[in-house]
């Protein structure tokens, strides 16, 4: 039962954290490609768009993320209630 709860927790964590991480990775890849093609080596060019887009992704998907975590907590409480 402990392994099932741990597996469910890891799965929930991966599902909730995947969209912002994937957006950050995609933005970083596009900016790195742009910097390579134009030979602009400005460090702030990487961080500002990445921070803005990851923040926008989190704000856009926040209701879904909260719902996923809430469902996980409900499943956890159901398991806790059924324990002897």
Order of alpha helices (4+ residues) and beta strands (2+ residues): alpha-alpha
